[in-house]
Amino acid sequence: MSAKGDKIEKIIARLQQRISEGQYYEAQQQTRVVAARYTKAANWPAAIDIIYSVAQSLLKAGQGGSGGDLCVLLVDVYKQAELKPDAASKGRLLTCLRLFDSEEPTRKKYIGEMMAWSSKYGEYPAGDPELHHVAGSLYAEEHEAYEAEKHLVLGTKDSAEVLARMEYEWFKEDEAHTAAIYASRAVLPYLLTANVRAANTSYRLFTSALNEDSQAQLGTQDVSSNTADIRIYPSLPLLNFLGLLLLAVQRNSAELYRQLTTKYATHLKELDMWSEALEMIAEMYFGIPKPRQSNPLMDMMSGIFGGGGAFPPSDNARKPAVKGPTTMPAAEGLD
């Protein structure tokens, strides 16, 4: 180890000693002072090593506020250093993220800072997919459905499975006829972010779970043609609509889309929260102009995702909110 490296290790060891002695605030403040010195000298590796090491130790000690503060500082140093997202830089952030207690308020700010950094210095304007996937998966495990959705929609190829399974678990707390509403919370946002593969994956996994669920007791009919095999749910017309919509998108068939919207017009009128999304999908995939002007993806998302709230636990079944504002960054290059 070089003399400089040895010096950094000694600084870290001294700060961690403070933590072991229960001097959490002192360790946090001293870390800020030392990191500022290295940051001023543009010695980014030293500043990052110190902040990262102490932040982990504080989080492991259950000091979410102090540890979270240093995690946010770590991202700030990334920005000052104009560090690009790569395996090492993201790995540090995700290691820290996984150490947060789910109830720690600082975590949400930290996640927001991570996404903002990766958006500015990475290749994905909506934020790095891997960061979104891990954040969304954590929220899904904690049954925070609305937060999970916002990240998983912008995640990796593995995110569709996490999102579909979460939506299905949520659906199981509701009535059977609401299946399409829950499936749509994955299918429509994926279509709107131009991730057709994920839209198909989420629909396939959701309906597979439905088929295998003995409690659902839904009748099905398999319809085959020369070009496609489709499973129809006679009691769930809007779920059929979603499956056929995906088929129309894959075939790039505006005519099939028009036939679908005509055939299911009565059912679609009963679910007006889909209208804005379908207008945008019609324009994106079939060149059908929207009947009126609207803002891009952000405005539309308020019609798909409900307002805040947690994924309902099994003993507190609750329908998903279908009104209320939320924000969703535009995604590019996800598929």
N, C-alpha and C positions, 0 to 999 in steps of 0.2 A: 504494500500500500504506500502511495506517495505521502510526503509530509503534509500536503494540503488535504488529502483524503483522510489522513489520520486525525488532523485537526477537526474536521467536520464530524468524524465519528465521536470524538471526545465531547464536542458540543452537544451532540444528540444524546449521548450517554448521560451527560450532566442534566439535561432537561428531563430525560426520562426518570432520572433519580428523583427529581422534584415531584413527578407524578406519583411515583411509588410511595413517596412520603405524604401524599395527600395534598400537596401544594399545587392544585390544578390551575388556579387563576394565575399564580406566579409563573408556572410553566408556559401557559398560553401567552402571557404578556412578554416574557423573555424571548420566546420564539419569534414573536412579531418584531422585537427590537433587533435580534440577530439577523433574521431574514431580511429586514429592511437594509441592513448594512451590506449584505451580499447583493441584494437587488440593485442598490444604488451603484454598486461596482459592476453591474451587469454580469455577475457570476451566477447565472441562472441555475446550473446544476447543483451548486451548493445550497442556494435558497430553496430549491425544490426538495432536495433530500432532507433538509432540516424540517421544513413544514410538513412534508409527507409523513416522516417518521413520528413526529410528535403528535400530529393529528390522529394517526392510528392508535397511538398509546392512550390518548385521551378518550377516544371513542370506546376502546376496549375497557377502559376504566369506568365506563358509564357516564362520562362527561360529554353528553351530546351537544350542549351549547358551546362549550369551549372548543371541542373537537370540530364541530360544524363550522365555527368561525374560522378556524385554520384551514378547513377544506375550501371554504369560499376564497380565502386568501391564496390558496394554492392555485385555484383557477385564475385569479387575478394576476399572479406571477406568470402563468402560462400566456395570458394575453399580453403582458408587458414584453415577454420574450418572443412573442409572435410564434409560439410553438404550434406546430401542426399536429392534428390528431394522427397518432400511429399506435402500434401495439403497446409501446411503453407508456406513452402519455395517457392513453385511455385506460390502461391497466391500473395505473395509480388511482385514477378517479373512481373506477369501479370497485377496487379493493376497499376504498374508504366508504363508498356508497353502501356496500353490503354490511358495514359495521354499524350503521345508524340504527337506532331504535325506531320502530315504525311511528311512535308517537312524538318523535323529536321535531319541533317546528322548523328548525334550521334546514332539515333535509330538503324540503320543497324548494327553498331558495337555492340550495346547492345544486339541485337537479336543473333548475332554470339557468344557473350560471354555466353549468357544463354544456347545456344545449346551445347557449348563446356563443360560447367559445368555439365549439365545434362547427357551428354554422358560419362563423366569420372566418375561421382559419382552415376549415376542411372543404371537402368537395360537395357536401350536401347542404343546400340552402336551408332546409328544415331541421338541420341537426344530424349528427352522426347516427346511422341506423343501429349500430351496436349499443350505443349509449341509450337510445330509445328503447331497445329490446330489453335491456337489463332493468331499466327503471320501470317499464311497463309490466314486466314479469313480477317484480317485487310488489307492485301495486295489486296485481292480480292475485298473488298469494295472500295478500292482506284483505282481499275482497273490496278493494277500492276501485269499483268498476269504471267510474267516469275518468279518473286519473289514468288508469291502465289503458283505456281505449285511446286516449290522446297520444300516448307513446307507442303502443303496439301497432297502430295504423301506420306509423312512420318507421317501423323497426326493420328487422332482417327477414330472411326467408323463413326463419323459425317462428316469427311472431304470429303468423296466421294461426298456427295450431294453438298457441297459448290463448289468443283472443277468442277463437271459436269455442274452446273448451270452457273458458270463463263465461262466455255468453250462454252456453248451454246449461251450466250450473245455475246461472241466474234465472234462466227460463224455467227450470224445474221447480222454482218457488212460485210460479205463476200458473195461469190456466193454459190448457193445451192449445186453445185457439190463438194464443199470442206468440206462437213459435216464430212466425215470420218477422215480428217486431224485433226479437232478439237476434235472429240470424242477420237481419238487415243492418244491425249495428256494427257488423264486421264487413258484410258484402258491399254495401253502398260506399262507405268511406274508402275502402280499398279501390273501388272503381274510380272514385273521384280523385284519388292520388295516382291514377294511371297504373295501378298494380293489379292487373287482371289475374295474374297467376295466384296472388294471395287471395283475391276475391273468390276464385274457384276453389282454392284449398279450404278456405273457411266455410264455404257453403257445403262442400263435400263432407268435412268433418262434423259439422253441425247436424246434417241430415243423417250421417252414419250413426251418430250417437242417438238420434231420435229413433232410428230403425231398430237399434239394439236395446232400447229402453222398454222393458216389459211393462212398466207402469204407464207409458204413454198410450199403449193400446190403440194405435192409429192404423186404419186400413190404408193400403197402398196399391197402386196399379203400375206395372211396368209397361211403358209404351216404347215400341221399337220402330225405327224407320231405317231407310238405307243409309242415313247419315248420322243418326244419333240414337242412343238409348237413354230414356228419361224415366225416372220414377215420379209418379204423380200421387199427391195426397188429396183425395177427394174432399176431405174436411178442412184442408188448409190452402185455400186458393191463392193467398198472397205468397205462401212459400213456393208454390208452383210458379208464380209470376217471377220470383227471384231466380229460380233455376232456369227458366226460359229466357229471362233477361240476359243471363250470363251466356247462354247459347247464342242469342242475337249479337252480343258483343263479339264473341269469338268468330262468328260468321260475317261480321261487319255488315249486317243486314238491317237497313233502315225500314224495309218493308215488314220484316218480322217484328221489329219493335213497334211499329204502328198497329199491327194486328194485335199484339199483346196489350197495348194500352187501351185499345178499343174493347177487346174481350173482357179485360179486368177493370173496366172503367168504374163500374159500380163499387167494387171493392176498394179501388184506389181512392175514391172520393171519401170513403170512411176513414182513410188514413192520410190526411192531408200533410202530415209531417214529412212524407216522402216527396211531396210535389217539387220542391225546389231542387232536391238532389236529382230527381229524374229529369228535370229540365236541363240540368247541367250535363248529365250523362248523355242525353239525347243529342246535345250539341257537340260534346267531346267525341263521341263514337260514331254518330250517324249523320252529323252535319245538319241536324234539325235546329233551326234558330230558336232561342228562348222567346216566349211570348212577351216578355218584358225584361228590361235591363235590371241587373242586380250587381252587387259587389261580388268579387270572386269567392274563393273557397271559404273564407272566414264567415261571411254572412250565412252561407248555406249550411255550415256545420251546426248552427244553432237549431236547425230543424231536425237534425239527426240525434245529436247528443243532448241529453237533458242537463239540467243544472247540477250543482254539487250534491254530493251525498255518497254514502257508502254502499257497496254491494250488500244486499240484504242477507243477514245470516239466516240459517235454516229455520230458526224459530221466530222469524220476523219477516215473513214474505211481504214483498212490496213490488208493485209494478214499476217499470223503469219510467223515469220522468221523460216526457216527450216535448216539453216546452222549456224555455229558459235559455239564456245565453251561455255560450262557452267559446273558447278560442281554439283555433287549430291552425298551426303554421302550414303554409303551402309546401307541398313536397315535390321534389324533382329527382329524377334519376333513381327511383327506388326499384324499378323493374325494367 
